[in-house]
């Protein structure tokens, strides 16, 4: 999943425009990536501020 650095994001909407799954919304003048994200990588490539980065999410093993 990708995350947005809210301190850097200017809310320009470029990421939302290039998102093929409409997983990015602009809320309170900042980009927010929803769980509809498919990790395609379009948003960080096009973000003019470099505010989006990959977040590695570790999932617990079943029964852990």
mmCIF file of the N, C-alpha and C atoms, coordinates in Angstrom:
data_MODEL
# 
_entry.id   MODEL 
# 
loop_
_atom_site.group_PDB 
_atom_site.id 
_atom_site.type_symbol 
_atom_site.label_atom_id 
_atom_site.label_alt_id 
_atom_site.label_comp_id 
_atom_site.label_asym_id 
_atom_site.label_entity_id 
_atom_site.label_seq_id 
_atom_site.pdbx_PDB_ins_code 
_atom_site.Cartn_x 
_atom_site.Cartn_y 
_atom_site.Cartn_z 
_atom_site.occupancy 
_atom_site.B_iso_or_equiv 
_atom_site.pdbx_formal_charge 
_atom_site.auth_seq_id 
_atom_site.auth_comp_id 
_atom_site.auth_asym_id 
_atom_site.auth_atom_id 
_atom_site.pdbx_PDB_model_num 
ATOM 1   N N  . UNK A 1 1  ? 0.849   -1.183  0.000   1.00 0.00 ? 1  UNK A N  1 
ATOM 2   C CA . UNK A 1 1  ? 0.000   0.000   0.000   1.00 0.00 ? 1  UNK A CA 1 
ATOM 3   C C  . UNK A 1 1  ? 0.888   1.237   0.000   1.00 0.00 ? 1  UNK A C  1 
ATOM 4   N N  . UNK A 1 2  ? 0.381   2.289   -0.556  1.00 0.00 ? 2  UNK A N  1 
ATOM 5   C CA . UNK A 1 2  ? 1.075   3.567   -0.598  1.00 0.00 ? 2  UNK A CA 1 
ATOM 6   C C  . UNK A 1 2  ? 0.490   4.499   0.453   1.00 0.00 ? 2  UNK A C  1 
ATOM 7   N N  . UNK A 1 3  ? 1.321   5.382   0.964   1.00 0.00 ? 3  UNK A N  1 
ATOM 8   C CA . UNK A 1 3  ? 0.859   6.364   1.940   1.00 0.00 ? 3  UNK A CA 1 
ATOM 9   C C  . UNK A 1 3  ? 1.269   7.754   1.484   1.00 0.00 ? 3  UNK A C  1 
ATOM 10  N N  . UNK A 1 4  ? 0.542   8.743   1.952   1.00 0.00 ? 4  UNK A N  1 
ATOM 11  C CA . UNK A 1 4  ? 0.784   10.133  1.598   1.00 0.00 ? 4  UNK A CA 1 
ATOM 12  C C  . UNK A 1 4  ? 1.389   10.857  2.797   1.00 0.00 ? 4  UNK A C  1 
ATOM 13  N N  . UNK A 1 5  ? 2.496   11.533  2.580   1.00 0.00 ? 5  UNK A N  1 
ATOM 14  C CA . UNK A 1 5  ? 3.080   12.388  3.612   1.00 0.00 ? 5  UNK A CA 1 
ATOM 15  C C  . UNK A 1 5  ? 2.251   13.672  3.615   1.00 0.00 ? 5  UNK A C  1 
ATOM 16  N N  . UNK A 1 6  ? 1.390   13.812  4.606   1.00 0.00 ? 6  UNK A N  1 
ATOM 17  C CA . UNK A 1 6  ? 0.472   14.952  4.673   1.00 0.00 ? 6  UNK A CA 1 
ATOM 18  C C  . UNK A 1 6  ? 1.198   16.286  4.847   1.00 0.00 ? 6  UNK A C  1 
ATOM 19  N N  . UNK A 1 7  ? 2.427   16.264  5.349   1.00 0.00 ? 7  UNK A N  1 
ATOM 20  C CA . UNK A 1 7  ? 3.195   17.497  5.510   1.00 0.00 ? 7  UNK A CA 1 
ATOM 21  C C  . UNK A 1 7  ? 3.695   18.036  4.176   1.00 0.00 ? 7  UNK A C  1 
ATOM 22  N N  . UNK A 1 8  ? 3.863   17.137  3.201   1.00 0.00 ? 8  UNK A N  1 
ATOM 23  C CA . UNK A 1 8  ? 4.384   17.536  1.892   1.00 0.00 ? 8  UNK A CA 1 
ATOM 24  C C  . UNK A 1 8  ? 3.276   17.729  0.860   1.00 0.00 ? 8  UNK A C  1 
ATOM 25  N N  . UNK A 1 9  ? 2.202   16.948  0.970   1.00 0.00 ? 9  UNK A N  1 
ATOM 26  C CA . UNK A 1 9  ? 1.106   16.979  -0.009  1.00 0.00 ? 9  UNK A CA 1 
ATOM 27  C C  . UNK A 1 9  ? 0.496   18.377  -0.106  1.00 0.00 ? 9  UNK A C  1 
ATOM 28  N N  . UNK A 1 10 ? 0.333   18.839  -1.346  1.00 0.00 ? 10 UNK A N  1 
ATOM 29  C CA . UNK A 1 10 ? -0.290  20.142  -1.575  1.00 0.00 ? 10 UNK A CA 1 
ATOM 30  C C  . UNK A 1 10 ? -1.753  20.019  -1.995  1.00 0.00 ? 10 UNK A C  1 
ATOM 31  N N  . UNK A 1 11 ? -2.225  18.772  -2.164  1.00 0.00 ? 11 UNK A N  1 
ATOM 32  C CA . UNK A 1 11 ? -3.620  18.573  -2.559  1.00 0.00 ? 11 UNK A CA 1 
ATOM 33  C C  . UNK A 1 11 ? -3.893  18.922  -4.006  1.00 0.00 ? 11 UNK A C  1 
ATOM 34  N N  . UNK A 1 12 ? -2.865  18.864  -4.848  1.00 0.00 ? 12 UNK A N  1 
ATOM 35  C CA . UNK A 1 12 ? -3.029  19.259  -6.253  1.00 0.00 ? 12 UNK A CA 1 
ATOM 36  C C  . UNK A 1 12 ? -3.971  18.336  -7.024  1.00 0.00 ? 12 UNK A C  1 
ATOM 37  N N  . UNK A 1 13 ? -4.069  17.064  -6.587  1.00 0.00 ? 13 UNK A N  1 
ATOM 38  C CA . UNK A 1 13 ? -4.986  16.125  -7.235  1.00 0.00 ? 13 UNK A CA 1 
ATOM 39  C C  . UNK A 1 13 ? -4.387  15.339  -8.386  1.00 0.00 ? 13 UNK A C  1 
ATOM 40  N N  . UNK A 1 14 ? -3.117  15.543  -8.688  1.00 0.00 ? 14 UNK A N  1 
ATOM 41  C CA . UNK A 1 14 ? -2.494  14.804  -9.781  1.00 0.00 ? 14 UNK A CA 1 
ATOM 42  C C  . UNK A 1 14 ? -2.575  13.308  -9.546  1.00 0.00 ? 14 UNK A C  1 
ATOM 43  N N  . UNK A 1 15 ? -2.313  12.878  -8.320  1.00 0.00 ? 15 UNK A N  1 
ATOM 44  C CA . UNK A 1 15 ? -2.360  11.451  -7.992  1.00 0.00 ? 15 UNK A CA 1 
ATOM 45  C C  . UNK A 1 15 ? -3.755  10.882  -8.211  1.00 0.00 ? 15 UNK A C  1 
ATOM 46  N N  . UNK A 1 16 ? -4.762  11.612  -7.810  1.00 0.00 ? 16 UNK A N  1 
ATOM 47  C CA . UNK A 1 16 ? -6.142  11.160  -7.991  1.00 0.00 ? 16 UNK A CA 1 
ATOM 48  C C  . UNK A 1 16 ? -6.486  11.067  -9.472  1.00 0.00 ? 16 UNK A C  1 
ATOM 49  N N  . UNK A 1 17 ? -5.964  11.993  -10.263 1.00 0.00 ? 17 UNK A N  1 
ATOM 50  C CA . UNK A 1 17 ? -6.229  11.988  -11.704 1.00 0.00 ? 17 UNK A CA 1 
ATOM 51  C C  . UNK A 1 17 ? -5.634  10.767  -12.396 1.00 0.00 ? 17 UNK A C  1 
ATOM 52  N N  . UNK A 1 18 ? -4.469  10.299  -11.936 1.00 0.00 ? 18 UNK A N  1 
ATOM 53  C CA . UNK A 1 18 ? -3.810  9.176   -12.607 1.00 0.00 ? 18 UNK A CA 1 
ATOM 54  C C  . UNK A 1 18 ? -4.166  7.822   -12.010 1.00 0.00 ? 18 UNK A C  1 
ATOM 55  N N  . UNK A 1 19 ? -4.873  7.798   -10.893 1.00 0.00 ? 19 UNK A N  1 
ATOM 56  C CA . UNK A 1 19 ? -5.209  6.535   -10.239 1.00 0.00 ? 19 UNK A CA 1 
ATOM 57  C C  . UNK A 1 19 ? -6.250  5.770   -11.053 1.00 0.00 ? 19 UNK A C  1 
ATOM 58  N N  . UNK A 1 20 ? -5.906  4.560   -11.535 1.00 0.00 ? 20 UNK A N  1 
ATOM 59  C CA . UNK A 1 20 ? -6.850  3.814   -12.370 1.00 0.00 ? 20 UNK A CA 1 
ATOM 60  C C  . UNK A 1 20 ? -8.018  3.204   -11.600 1.00 0.00 ? 20 UNK A C  1 
ATOM 61  N N  . UNK A 1 21 ? -7.938  3.151   -10.273 1.00 0.00 ? 21 UNK A N  1 
ATOM 62  C CA . UNK A 1 21 ? -9.015  2.540   -9.489  1.00 0.00 ? 21 UNK A CA 1 
ATOM 63  C C  . UNK A 1 21 ? -9.782  3.551   -8.645  1.00 0.00 ? 21 UNK A C  1 
ATOM 64  N N  . UNK A 1 22 ? -9.503  4.837   -8.848  1.00 0.00 ? 22 UNK A N  1 
ATOM 65  C CA . UNK A 1 22 ? -10.150 5.899   -8.071  1.00 0.00 ? 22 UNK A CA 1 
ATOM 66  C C  . UNK A 1 22 ? -9.978  5.686   -6.569  1.00 0.00 ? 22 UNK A C  1 
ATOM 67  N N  . UNK A 1 23 ? -8.793  5.210   -6.174  1.00 0.00 ? 23 UNK A N  1 
ATOM 68  C CA . UNK A 1 23 ? -8.518  4.913   -4.769  1.00 0.00 ? 23 UNK A CA 1 
ATOM 69  C C  . UNK A 1 23 ? -7.996  6.126   -4.006  1.00 0.00 ? 23 UNK A C  1 
ATOM 70  N N  . UNK A 1 24 ? -7.825  7.253   -4.694  1.00 0.00 ? 24 UNK A N  1 
ATOM 71  C CA . UNK A 1 24 ? -7.284  8.442   -4.038  1.00 0.00 ? 24 UNK A CA 1 
ATOM 72  C C  . UNK A 1 24 ? -8.331  9.539   -4.051  1.00 0.00 ? 24 UNK A C  1 
ATOM 73  N N  . UNK A 1 25 ? -8.573  10.074  -2.879  1.00 0.00 ? 25 UNK A N  1 
ATOM 74  C CA . UNK A 1 25 ? -9.533  11.162  -2.716  1.00 0.00 ? 25 UNK A CA 1 
ATOM 75  C C  . UNK A 1 25 ? -8.798  12.363  -2.135  1.00 0.00 ? 25 UNK A C  1 
ATOM 76  N N  . UNK A 1 26 ? -9.283  13.550  -2.434  1.00 0.00 ? 26 UNK A N  1 
ATOM 77  C CA . UNK A 1 26 ? -8.745  14.763  -1.832  1.00 0.00 ? 26 UNK A CA 1 
ATOM 78  C C  . UNK A 1 26 ? -9.703  15.165  -0.723  1.00 0.00 ? 26 UNK A C  1 
ATOM 79  N N  . UNK A 1 27 ? -9.195  15.126  0.500   1.00 0.00 ? 27 UNK A N  1 
ATOM 80  C CA . UNK A 1 27 ? -9.996  15.473  1.673   1.00 0.00 ? 27 UNK A CA 1 
ATOM 81  C C  . UNK A 1 27 ? -9.246  16.522  2.478   1.00 0.00 ? 27 UNK A C  1 
ATOM 82  N N  . UNK A 1 28 ? -9.918  17.588  2.810   1.00 0.00 ? 28 UNK A N  1 
ATOM 83  C CA . UNK A 1 28 ? -9.300  18.694  3.557   1.00 0.00 ? 28 UNK A CA 1 
ATOM 84  C C  . UNK A 1 28 ? -8.017  19.165  2.877   1.00 0.00 ? 28 UNK A C  1 
ATOM 85  N N  . UNK A 1 29 ? -8.069  19.232  1.552   1.00 0.00 ? 29 UNK A N  1 
ATOM 86  C CA . UNK A 1 29 ? -6.960  19.720  0.716   1.00 0.00 ? 29 UNK A CA 1 
ATOM 87  C C  . UNK A 1 29 ? -5.707  18.854  0.785   1.00 0.00 ? 29 UNK A C  1 
ATOM 88  N N  . UNK A 1 30 ? -5.894  17.560  1.069   1.00 0.00 ? 30 UNK A N  1 
ATOM 89  C CA . UNK A 1 30 ? -4.790  16.595  1.109   1.00 0.00 ? 30 UNK A CA 1 
ATOM 90  C C  . UNK A 1 30 ? -5.251  15.289  0.456   1.00 0.00 ? 30 UNK A C  1 
ATOM 91  N N  . UNK A 1 31 ? -4.311  14.585  -0.175  1.00 0.00 ? 31 UNK A N  1 
ATOM 92  C CA . UNK A 1 31 ? -4.632  13.291  -0.780  1.00 0.00 ? 31 UNK A CA 1 
ATOM 93  C C  . UNK A 1 31 ? -4.734  12.223  0.299   1.00 0.00 ? 31 UNK A C  1 
ATOM 94  N N  . UNK A 1 32 ? -5.706  11.337  0.114   1.00 0.00 ? 32 UNK A N  1 
ATOM 95  C CA . UNK A 1 32 ? -5.905  10.203  1.015   1.00 0.00 ? 32 UNK A CA 1 
ATOM 96  C C  . UNK A 1 32 ? -6.067  8.966   0.136   1.00 0.00 ? 32 UNK A C  1 
ATOM 97  N N  . UNK A 1 33 ? -5.256  7.948   0.407   1.00 0.00 ? 33 UNK A N  1 
ATOM 98  C CA . UNK A 1 33 ? -5.322  6.712   -0.365  1.00 0.00 ? 33 UNK A CA 1 
ATOM 99  C C  . UNK A 1 33 ? -6.189  5.711   0.400   1.00 0.00 ? 33 UNK A C  1 
ATOM 100 N N  . UNK A 1 34 ? -7.204  5.188   -0.286  1.00 0.00 ? 34 UNK A N  1 
ATOM 101 C CA . UNK A 1 34 ? -8.148  4.261   0.348   1.00 0.00 ? 34 UNK A CA 1 
ATOM 102 C C  . UNK A 1 34 ? -7.697  2.816   0.134   1.00 0.00 ? 34 UNK A C  1 
ATOM 103 N N  . UNK A 1 35 ? -8.438  1.891   0.741   1.00 0.00 ? 35 UNK A N  1 
ATOM 104 C CA . UNK A 1 35 ? -8.125  0.476   0.614   1.00 0.00 ? 35 UNK A CA 1 
ATOM 105 C C  . UNK A 1 35 ? -8.413  -0.056  -0.778  1.00 0.00 ? 35 UNK A C  1 
ATOM 106 N N  . UNK A 1 36 ? -8.981  0.740   -1.653  1.00 0.00 ? 36 UNK A N  1 
ATOM 107 C CA . UNK A 1 36 ? -9.194  0.318   -3.040  1.00 0.00 ? 36 UNK A CA 1 
ATOM 108 C C  . UNK A 1 36 ? -7.892  0.334   -3.841  1.00 0.00 ? 36 UNK A C  1 
ATOM 109 N N  . UNK A 1 37 ? -6.823  0.807   -3.224  1.00 0.00 ? 37 UNK A N  1 
ATOM 110 C CA . UNK A 1 37 ? -5.505  0.865   -3.873  1.00 0.00 ? 37 UNK A CA 1 
ATOM 111 C C  . UNK A 1 37 ? -5.054  -0.544  -4.266  1.00 0.00 ? 37 UNK A C  1 
ATOM 112 N N  . UNK A 1 38 ? -4.569  -0.691  -5.496  1.00 0.00 ? 38 UNK A N  1 
ATOM 113 C CA . UNK A 1 38 ? -4.083  -1.987  -5.986  1.00 0.00 ? 38 UNK A CA 1 
ATOM 114 C C  . UNK A 1 38 ? -2.569  -2.008  -6.119  1.00 0.00 ? 38 UNK A C  1 
ATOM 115 N N  . UNK A 1 39 ? -1.883  -1.022  -5.559  1.00 0.00 ? 39 UNK A N  1 
ATOM 116 C CA . UNK A 1 39 ? -0.414  -0.941  -5.594  1.00 0.00 ? 39 UNK A CA 1 
ATOM 117 C C  . UNK A 1 39 ? 0.142   -0.866  -7.011  1.00 0.00 ? 39 UNK A C  1 
ATOM 118 N N  . UNK A 1 40 ? -0.539  -0.184  -7.902  1.00 0.00 ? 40 UNK A N  1 
ATOM 119 C CA . UNK A 1 40 ? -0.061  -0.104  -9.285  1.00 0.00 ? 40 UNK A CA 1 
ATOM 120 C C  . UNK A 1 40 ? 1.174   0.794   -9.423  1.00 0.00 ? 40 UNK A C  1 
ATOM 121 N N  . UNK A 1 41 ? 1.343   1.743   -8.488  1.00 0.00 ? 41 UNK A N  1 
ATOM 122 C CA . UNK A 1 41 ? 2.525   2.599   -8.510  1.00 0.00 ? 41 UNK A CA 1 
ATOM 123 C C  . UNK A 1 41 ? 2.403   3.862   -9.336  1.00 0.00 ? 41 UNK A C  1 
ATOM 124 N N  . UNK A 1 42 ? 1.238   4.146   -9.859  1.00 0.00 ? 42 UNK A N  1 
ATOM 125 C CA . UNK A 1 42 ? 1.078   5.354   -10.678 1.00 0.00 ? 42 UNK A CA 1 
ATOM 126 C C  . UNK A 1 42 ? 1.221   6.625   -9.850  1.00 0.00 ? 42 UNK A C  1 
ATOM 127 N N  . UNK A 1 43 ? 0.646   6.645   -8.659  1.00 0.00 ? 43 UNK A N  1 
ATOM 128 C CA . UNK A 1 43 ? 0.626   7.875   -7.862  1.00 0.00 ? 43 UNK A CA 1 
ATOM 129 C C  . UNK A 1 43 ? 2.012   8.404   -7.493  1.00 0.00 ? 43 UNK A C  1 
ATOM 130 N N  . UNK A 1 44 ? 2.940   7.573   -7.000  1.00 0.00 ? 44 UNK A N  1 
ATOM 131 C CA . UNK A 1 44 ? 4.247   8.153   -6.666  1.00 0.00 ? 44 UNK A CA 1 
ATOM 132 C C  . UNK A 1 44 ? 5.026   8.594   -7.896  1.00 0.00 ? 44 UNK A C  1 
ATOM 133 N N  . UNK A 1 45 ? 4.784   7.949   -9.035  1.00 0.00 ? 45 UNK A N  1 
ATOM 134 C CA . UNK A 1 45 ? 5.480   8.350   -10.265 1.00 0.00 ? 45 UNK A CA 1 
ATOM 135 C C  . UNK A 1 45 ? 5.062   9.742   -10.722 1.00 0.00 ? 45 UNK A C  1 
ATOM 136 N N  . UNK A 1 46 ? 3.815   10.101  -10.485 1.00 0.00 ? 46 UNK A N  1 
ATOM 137 C CA . UNK A 1 46 ? 3.306   11.377  -10.986 1.00 0.00 ? 46 UNK A CA 1 
ATOM 138 C C  . UNK A 1 46 ? 3.194   12.479  -9.950  1.00 0.00 ? 46 UNK A C  1 
ATOM 139 N N  . UNK A 1 47 ? 3.364   12.166  -8.674  1.00 0.00 ? 47 UNK A N  1 
ATOM 140 C CA . UNK A 1 47 ? 3.246   13.188  -7.625  1.00 0.00 ? 47 UNK A CA 1 
ATOM 141 C C  . UNK A 1 47 ? 4.365   14.222  -7.788  1.00 0.00 ? 47 UNK A C  1 
ATOM 142 N N  . UNK A 1 48 ? 4.018   15.480  -8.080  1.00 0.00 ? 48 UNK A N  1 
ATOM 143 C CA . UNK A 1 48 ? 5.054   16.499  -8.290  1.00 0.00 ? 48 UNK A CA 1 
ATOM 144 C C  . UNK A 1 48 ? 5.814   16.871  -7.016  1.00 0.00 ? 48 UNK A C  1 
ATOM 145 N N  . UNK A 1 49 ? 5.258   16.545  -5.863  1.00 0.00 ? 49 UNK A N  1 
ATOM 146 C CA . UNK A 1 49 ? 5.898   16.902  -4.595  1.00 0.00 ? 49 UNK A CA 1 
ATOM 147 C C  . UNK A 1 49 ? 6.686   15.740  -3.991  1.00 0.00 ? 49 UNK A C  1 
ATOM 148 N N  . UNK A 1 50 ? 6.538   14.546  -4.555  1.00 0.00 ? 50 UNK A N  1 
ATOM 149 C CA . UNK A 1 50 ? 7.196   13.374  -3.979  1.00 0.00 ? 50 UNK A CA 1 
ATOM 150 C C  . UNK A 1 50 ? 6.620   12.994  -2.627  1.00 0.00 ? 50 UNK A C  1 
ATOM 151 N N  . UNK A 1 51 ? 5.327   13.227  -2.463  1.00 0.00 ? 51 UNK A N  1 
ATOM 152 C CA . UNK A 1 51 ? 4.672   13.026  -1.167  1.00 0.00 ? 51 UNK A CA 1 
ATOM 153 C C  . UNK A 1 51 ? 4.127   11.625  -0.949  1.00 0.00 ? 51 UNK A C  1 
ATOM 154 N N  . UNK A 1 52 ? 4.246   10.761  -1.952  1.00 0.00 ? 52 UNK A N  1 
ATOM 155 C CA . UNK A 1 52 ? 3.669   9.420   -1.840  1.00 0.00 ? 52 UNK A CA 1 
ATOM 156 C C  . UNK A 1 52 ? 4.784   8.384   -1.884  1.00 0.00 ? 52 UNK A C  1 
ATOM 157 N N  . UNK A 1 53 ? 4.707   7.437   -0.943  1.00 0.00 ? 53 UNK A N  1 
ATOM 158 C CA . UNK A 1 53 ? 5.720   6.382   -0.920  1.00 0.00 ? 53 UNK A CA 1 
ATOM 159 C C  . UNK A 1 53 ? 5.074   5.052   -0.554  1.00 0.00 ? 53 UNK A C  1 
ATOM 160 N N  . UNK A 1 54 ? 5.781   3.991   -0.892  1.00 0.00 ? 54 UNK A N  1 
ATOM 161 C CA . UNK A 1 54 ? 5.324   2.643   -0.594  1.00 0.00 ? 54 UNK A CA 1 
ATOM 162 C C  . UNK A 1 54 ? 5.481   2.363   0.893   1.00 0.00 ? 54 UNK A C  1 
ATOM 163 N N  . UNK A 1 55 ? 4.468   1.789   1.497   1.00 0.00 ? 55 UNK A N  1 
ATOM 164 C CA . UNK A 1 55 ? 4.531   1.378   2.890   1.00 0.00 ? 55 UNK A CA 1 
ATOM 165 C C  . UNK A 1 55 ? 4.415   -0.132  2.915   1.00 0.00 ? 55 UNK A C  1 
ATOM 166 N N  . UNK A 1 56 ? 5.398   -0.758  3.486   1.00 0.00 ? 56 UNK A N  1 
ATOM 167 C CA . UNK A 1 56 ? 5.345   -2.211  3.611   1.00 0.00 ? 56 UNK A CA 1 
ATOM 168 C C  . UNK A 1 56 ? 4.482   -2.562  4.812   1.00 0.00 ? 56 UNK A C  1 
ATOM 169 N N  . UNK A 1 57 ? 3.470   -3.370  4.572   1.00 0.00 ? 57 UNK A N  1 
ATOM 170 C CA . UNK A 1 57 ? 2.547   -3.760  5.632   1.00 0.00 ? 57 UNK A CA 1 
ATOM 171 C C  . UNK A 1 57 ? 2.787   -5.242  5.923   1.00 0.00 ? 57 UNK A C  1 
ATOM 172 N N  . UNK A 1 58 ? 3.211   -5.520  7.122   1.00 0.00 ? 58 UNK A N  1 
ATOM 173 C CA . UNK A 1 58 ? 3.430   -6.901  7.521   1.00 0.00 ? 58 UNK A CA 1 
ATOM 174 C C  . UNK A 1 58 ? 2.121   -7.481  8.026   1.00 0.00 ? 58 UNK A C  1 
ATOM 175 N N  . UNK A 1 59 ? 1.764   -8.612  7.500   1.00 0.00 ? 59 UNK A N  1 
ATOM 176 C CA . UNK A 1 59 ? 0.532   -9.266  7.923   1.00 0.00 ? 59 UNK A CA 1 
ATOM 177 C C  . UNK A 1 59 ? 0.894   -10.416 8.851   1.00 0.00 ? 59 UNK A C  1 
ATOM 178 N N  . UNK A 1 60 ? 0.126   -10.597 9.879   1.00 0.00 ? 60 UNK A N  1 
ATOM 179 C CA . UNK A 1 60 ? 0.372   -11.690 10.813  1.00 0.00 ? 60 UNK A CA 1 
ATOM 180 C C  . UNK A 1 60 ? -0.002  -13.011 10.173  1.00 0.00 ? 60 UNK A C  1 
ATOM 181 N N  . UNK A 1 61 ? 0.774   -14.021 10.460  1.00 0.00 ? 61 UNK A N  1 
ATOM 182 C CA . UNK A 1 61 ? 0.487   -15.348 9.954   1.00 0.00 ? 61 UNK A CA 1 
ATOM 183 C C  . UNK A 1 61 ? -0.785  -15.876 10.617  1.00 0.00 ? 61 UNK A C  1 
ATOM 184 N N  . UNK A 1 62 ? -1.557  -16.688 9.907   1.00 0.00 ? 62 UNK A N  1 
ATOM 185 C CA . UNK A 1 62 ? -2.763  -17.256 10.502  1.00 0.00 ? 62 UNK A CA 1 
ATOM 186 C C  . UNK A 1 62 ? -2.426  -17.998 11.794  1.00 0.00 ? 62 UNK A C  1 
ATOM 187 N N  . UNK A 1 63 ? -3.199  -17.760 12.822  1.00 0.00 ? 63 UNK A N  1 
ATOM 188 C CA . UNK A 1 63 ? -2.985  -18.415 14.110  1.00 0.00 ? 63 UNK A CA 1 
ATOM 189 C C  . UNK A 1 63 ? -1.919  -17.784 14.974  1.00 0.00 ? 63 UNK A C  1 
ATOM 190 N N  . UNK A 1 64 ? -1.351  -16.659 14.497  1.00 0.00 ? 64 UNK A N  1 
ATOM 191 C CA . UNK A 1 64 ? -0.284  -16.010 15.275  1.00 0.00 ? 64 UNK A CA 1 
ATOM 192 C C  . UNK A 1 64 ? -0.861  -15.150 16.376  1.00 0.00 ? 64 UNK A C  1 
# 
